[in-house]
């Protein structure tokens, strides 16, 4: 982890990053159900989940997206330099099960100056990957990042 994140100028198209992993727990799925209000039995009822094609409970899809963003933040790339999370396009490819260990790989896909001085826009091609090397979720995240000379925007 770094003391301060990188500035817009520090990133180049093609830069690649990988996060540490973390194991998804039953408690996290239960807590996410409570936080989101999504108590779909696919996530909360083991007996029901046994009757589905998955055969067991799966994590909420949006929990996977939240994990991807949280894992990415552990790298400290935007600490003190990230100004805004502008958007996401996201696909859910495979289920995430209790006990899966996931990590994130992402690449700077595009960068451009923002319309207003002080920041630049980064597009990050992102993959959430399980312990078997399978991409479980993927997409693109877009951030507004401070420029070195920009100060607060």
C-alpha positions as CSV (number, residue, x, y, z in Angstrom):
1,X,0.0,0.0,0.0
2,X,1.3,3.5,-0.8
3,X,1.0,6.7,1.1
4,X,-0.7,8.4,-1.8
5,X,-2.2,7.2,-5.0
6,X,-0.9,7.8,-8.5
7,X,-1.8,10.9,-10.5
8,X,-3.4,10.7,-14.0
9,X,0.0,11.3,-15.6
10,X,1.4,8.3,-13.9
11,X,-0.8,5.9,-15.7
12,X,-0.2,4.6,-19.3
13,X,-2.5,2.7,-21.6
14,X,-1.7,-1.0,-21.1
15,X,-0.5,-0.7,-17.5
16,X,-1.6,-3.9,-15.7
17,X,-2.3,-4.5,-12.0
18,X,-3.3,-7.5,-9.9
19,X,-4.7,-7.5,-6.4
20,X,-4.3,-9.9,-3.5
21,X,-7.0,-12.5,-3.1
22,X,-9.7,-12.9,-0.5
23,X,-12.0,-15.8,0.3
24,X,-15.8,-15.3,0.2
25,X,-17.6,-16.4,3.4
26,X,-21.1,-17.3,4.4
27,X,-21.1,-14.3,6.7
28,X,-20.4,-11.9,3.9
29,X,-23.2,-13.2,1.8
30,X,-25.6,-13.0,4.8
31,X,-24.4,-9.5,5.6
32,X,-24.8,-8.4,2.0
33,X,-28.3,-9.8,1.9
34,X,-29.1,-7.7,5.0
35,X,-27.4,-4.6,3.6
36,X,-29.0,-4.8,0.2
37,X,-32.4,-6.2,1.2
38,X,-31.9,-9.0,-1.4
39,X,-32.9,-12.2,0.4
40,X,-33.4,-14.3,-2.7
41,X,-33.3,-17.9,-1.5
42,X,-30.5,-18.6,-4.1
43,X,-28.3,-16.6,-1.7
44,X,-29.9,-17.3,1.7
45,X,-31.5,-20.8,1.7
46,X,-29.1,-23.8,1.3
47,X,-32.0,-26.3,0.8
48,X,-33.5,-24.2,-2.0
49,X,-30.1,-23.6,-3.6
50,X,-29.6,-27.4,-3.8
51,X,-32.5,-27.5,-6.3
52,X,-30.9,-25.0,-8.6
53,X,-28.4,-25.7,-11.4
54,X,-25.7,-24.4,-9.1
55,X,-26.5,-27.0,-6.4
56,X,-25.5,-24.7,-3.6
57,X,-25.8,-21.1,-2.4
58,X,-24.1,-18.4,-4.5
59,X,-22.9,-14.9,-3.7
60,X,-25.0,-12.0,-5.0
61,X,-23.7,-10.8,-8.4
62,X,-23.4,-7.3,-7.1
63,X,-21.4,-8.5,-4.1
64,X,-18.8,-9.7,-6.6
65,X,-18.7,-6.2,-8.2
66,X,-18.3,-4.7,-4.7
67,X,-15.5,-7.2,-3.9
68,X,-13.8,-6.2,-7.2
69,X,-13.9,-2.5,-6.3
70,X,-12.8,-3.2,-2.7
71,X,-9.9,-5.5,-3.7
72,X,-8.7,-2.9,-6.2
73,X,-8.7,-0.2,-3.5
74,X,-6.2,-2.3,-1.5
75,X,-3.5,-1.3,-4.0
76,X,-3.8,2.3,-3.0
77,X,-3.6,3.5,-6.6
78,X,-6.3,6.2,-6.1
79,X,-5.7,7.1,-2.4
80,X,-5.9,10.9,-2.3
81,X,-5.9,11.2,-6.1
82,X,-9.2,9.6,-7.0
83,X,-11.9,12.2,-7.5
84,X,-14.9,10.2,-8.7
85,X,-16.1,6.8,-9.7
86,X,-17.8,7.7,-13.0
87,X,-19.3,4.4,-14.2
88,X,-19.2,0.7,-14.7
89,X,-20.2,-1.8,-17.4
90,X,-20.2,-5.2,-15.9
91,X,-21.0,-8.8,-16.9
92,X,-21.6,-11.8,-14.6
93,X,-20.0,-14.9,-16.2
94,X,-19.9,-17.6,-13.5
95,X,-21.2,-18.0,-9.9
96,X,-19.1,-17.1,-6.9
97,X,-19.5,-19.8,-4.2
98,X,-18.9,-19.7,-0.5
99,X,-15.2,-20.6,0.0
100,X,-14.1,-19.2,-3.4
101,X,-11.0,-17.1,-3.3
102,X,-11.1,-14.2,-5.8
103,X,-8.7,-11.5,-7.0
104,X,-8.8,-8.8,-9.5
105,X,-6.7,-8.1,-12.6
106,X,-7.1,-4.9,-14.5
107,X,-5.6,-3.0,-17.3
108,X,-5.7,0.7,-18.2
109,X,-7.7,0.5,-21.4
110,X,-8.0,4.2,-22.1
111,X,-7.1,7.6,-20.7
112,X,-8.0,11.1,-21.6
113,X,-8.0,14.6,-20.0
114,X,-11.2,15.6,-18.4
115,X,-13.2,18.6,-19.8
116,X,-12.4,20.6,-16.7
117,X,-8.8,21.1,-15.7
118,X,-7.5,19.2,-12.7
119,X,-8.3,15.7,-13.7
120,X,-8.2,13.0,-16.2
121,X,-10.4,10.0,-17.0
122,X,-9.2,6.4,-16.8
123,X,-11.0,3.4,-18.2
124,X,-10.0,0.1,-16.6
125,X,-10.7,-3.3,-18.2
126,X,-11.3,-5.4,-15.1
127,X,-11.6,-9.1,-14.4
128,X,-12.7,-10.8,-11.1
129,X,-11.0,-14.2,-11.1
130,X,-11.5,-17.2,-8.9
131,X,-8.9,-19.7,-7.5
132,X,-9.3,-21.9,-10.6
133,X,-8.3,-19.0,-12.9
134,X,-11.8,-18.6,-14.2
135,X,-13.2,-15.2,-14.9
136,X,-16.3,-14.9,-12.8
137,X,-17.1,-11.3,-13.6
138,X,-15.6,-8.7,-15.9
139,X,-16.2,-5.3,-17.3
140,X,-14.9,-1.8,-17.4
141,X,-14.7,0.8,-14.6
142,X,-14.2,4.5,-15.3
143,X,-12.6,6.9,-12.8
144,X,-11.8,10.6,-12.6
145,X,-8.3,11.0,-11.3
146,X,-6.4,14.1,-10.2
147,X,-3.7,15.5,-12.4
148,X,-0.4,16.3,-10.8
149,X,-0.9,20.1,-11.3
150,X,-4.7,20.0,-10.8
151,X,-5.1,20.1,-7.1
152,X,-8.7,19.5,-6.0
153,X,-11.2,19.6,-8.9
